[in-house]
Amino acid sequence: MTIYLVKAPAVKVSIGAAAGNRVARFVKRGDVISGDGVLPGQIDDLVKRGFLEEVVQLPEGDPDEKWTGQQLDLFASGQEPPIAVKGKVTDKLAAITAELATRRAAATQ
């Protein structure tokens, strides 16, 4: 997964399945978004026009000990709602892992 930083004051992106209903989402400067659910052509166009900047390529799957601090920060901030992380890489990984487990358990109830 690739994470993008919004560089423009505001950007409108369409999110949803290509063959289904799409929803407009407005993001502001400093927000981070993933390319998930956004048409690849739209992301490419926004990057080319300078509205978005590719920040980091995130590995597939859940975070693990191979992830960098920056990757963990961006993963956490890209969650809905964002996951609060601070401290060393091991602390960030522990916080994310615990929060993901909590959210998944709540979703299965």
C-alpha positions as CSV (number, residue, x, y, z in Angstrom):
1,M,0.0,0.0,0.0
2,T,1.2,3.5,-0.8
3,I,0.6,6.4,1.5
4,Y,0.2,9.9,0.1
5,L,0.6,13.3,1.8
6,V,-1.8,16.1,0.7
7,K,0.2,19.1,-0.5
8,A,-2.7,21.3,-1.8
9,P,-5.0,23.4,0.5
10,A,-7.8,20.9,-0.3
11,V,-8.2,17.9,-2.6
12,K,-11.3,16.0,-3.6
13,V,-10.9,12.3,-4.1
14,S,-13.5,9.7,-5.2
15,I,-13.5,6.6,-3.0
16,G,-15.3,3.4,-3.7
17,A,-15.5,0.4,-6.1
18,A,-14.9,1.3,-9.7
19,A,-18.1,-0.5,-10.7
20,G,-20.2,0.7,-7.8
21,N,-21.1,3.8,-5.8
22,R,-18.3,6.3,-5.3
23,V,-18.2,8.9,-2.6
24,A,-16.4,12.2,-2.7
25,R,-14.0,12.8,0.2
26,F,-12.3,16.1,0.8
27,V,-8.9,16.1,2.4
28,K,-6.8,19.1,3.4
29,R,-3.1,19.9,3.4
30,G,-1.1,17.7,5.8
31,D,-3.6,14.8,5.7
32,V,-2.4,11.4,4.7
33,I,-4.4,9.1,2.6
34,S,-3.8,5.6,1.1
35,G,-4.5,4.7,-2.5
36,D,-7.0,2.1,-1.3
37,G,-10.4,2.6,-3.0
38,V,-9.2,5.5,-5.1
39,L,-8.9,4.9,-8.8
40,P,-5.2,4.6,-9.7
41,G,-5.5,7.1,-12.6
42,Q,-6.9,9.7,-10.2
43,I,-4.0,9.2,-7.8
44,D,-1.5,9.5,-10.6
45,D,-3.1,12.7,-11.9
46,L,-3.1,14.3,-8.4
47,V,0.6,13.4,-7.9
48,K,1.5,14.7,-11.4
49,R,-0.3,18.0,-10.6
50,G,1.5,18.4,-7.3
51,F,-1.6,18.0,-5.1
52,L,-0.4,14.7,-3.5
53,E,3.1,13.4,-2.8
54,E,4.0,9.8,-2.3
55,V,5.4,9.5,1.1
56,V,6.2,5.9,1.7
57,Q,5.4,2.5,0.3
58,L,3.9,0.3,3.0
59,P,4.5,-3.4,2.9
60,E,1.4,-5.6,2.5
61,G,-0.3,-7.0,5.6
62,D,-0.2,-6.0,9.2
63,P,2.8,-4.2,10.6
64,D,5.7,-6.3,12.0
65,E,9.2,-5.8,13.3
66,K,10.6,-5.2,9.8
67,W,8.6,-1.9,9.4
68,T,10.3,1.4,10.0
69,G,9.1,4.1,12.4
70,Q,7.9,6.2,9.6
71,Q,5.9,3.4,8.1
72,L,4.3,2.7,11.4
73,D,3.5,6.3,11.9
74,L,1.8,6.6,8.5
75,F,0.0,3.3,8.9
76,A,-1.4,4.4,12.3
77,S,-2.5,7.8,11.0
78,G,-4.2,6.3,8.0
79,Q,-6.5,4.1,10.1
80,E,-10.1,5.2,10.8
81,P,-10.0,6.4,13.5
82,P,-6.3,7.0,13.7
83,I,-4.2,5.0,16.1
84,A,-2.2,7.0,18.6
85,V,1.5,6.0,18.5
86,K,4.6,7.4,20.2
87,G,8.0,6.3,21.4
88,K,10.4,3.8,19.9
89,V,9.6,1.6,17.0
90,T,8.9,-1.3,19.3
91,D,6.4,0.8,21.3
92,K,4.7,1.9,18.1
93,L,4.4,-1.6,16.9
94,A,3.0,-2.8,20.2
95,A,0.4,-0.1,20.3
96,I,-0.7,-0.8,16.7
97,T,-0.8,-4.5,17.2
98,A,-2.9,-4.2,20.4
99,E,-5.3,-1.7,18.8
100,L,-5.8,-3.8,15.7
101,A,-6.5,-6.8,17.8
102,T,-9.1,-4.8,19.8
103,R,-10.8,-3.5,16.7
104,R,-11.0,-6.9,15.1
105,A,-12.4,-8.5,18.2
106,A,-15.0,-5.8,18.5
107,A,-15.9,-6.2,14.8
108,T,-16.6,-10.0,15.2
109,Q,-19.0,-9.5,18.1
